[in-house]
Amino acid sequence: MTGMYDVWRRAELSKRLDIWSSYLGSRVDEGATGRRELEGVLASARTAFAAGDLDSAEDLSRRLVDDAGEYGLTYAPSAPRPEEADAQVRDYVKDLLPEALSLAERDRLDHVSLFLRCEFRRLRGRCDIDPATRQDIDYVYARGWMALDLGQVAAANRELVRLRDIAARFPERSP
């Protein structure tokens, strides 16, 4: 599962290029000269991406942002907040996983992610948990997701166990 970093990187770059493509396709009245230049940079980035040259494609995608600022394109795509960016990239990663992971590996990732999400929601829904413990819950949950993003099932399982240990300190009350 060492290829998960490459999968994540390709998904992130693919998402970024798709956003720029949509933007350039929709802005017919804004900065025609700049737009043509940006379309050329985008085409070069897509060519580099297709050839597997991710470093060049990333450089060109950063150039899109810089050039859009120089051309004064006020509605050009901006970088999303980190949490939003990761959520968007996860959608792209799902499409790339079949190429990188076997069915058994994807099943293990799905299994752990399901239990991690359920345990987190159950704990966050409790009103008898103090703020420090809530912070611990958020931290452990984030570590679990980071492990899943990197394809590290064993590490994600350890974080799930840590969440369950926290849950054990707060037994369910019967009505």
Salt bridges, closest charged atoms under 4 A:
ASP18 OD1 - ARG46 NH2 2.88
GLU30 OE1 - ARG27 NE 3.27
GLU39 OE2 - ARG35 NE 3.49
ASP55 OD1 - ARG9 NH2 2.30
GLU58 OE2 - ARG9 NE 2.96
ASP59 OD1 - ARG62 NH2 2.61
ASP67 OD2 - ARG63 NE 3.04
ASP91 OD1 - LYS94 NZ 3.71
GLU99 OE1 - ARG10 NH2 2.89
GLU119 OE2 - ARG122 NH2 2.46
GLU119 OE1 - ARG164 NE 3.87
ASP128 OD2 - ARG126 NH2 2.73
ASP128 OD2 - ARG173 NH2 3.58
ASP138 OD1 - ARG124 NE 3.46
ASP149 OD2 - ARG90 NH2 2.85
GLU159 OE2 - ARG143 NH2 3.16
GLU159 OE1 - ARG162 NH1 2.86
GLU172 OE2 - ARG122 NH1 2.55
GLU172 OE2 - ARG126 NH1 3.59
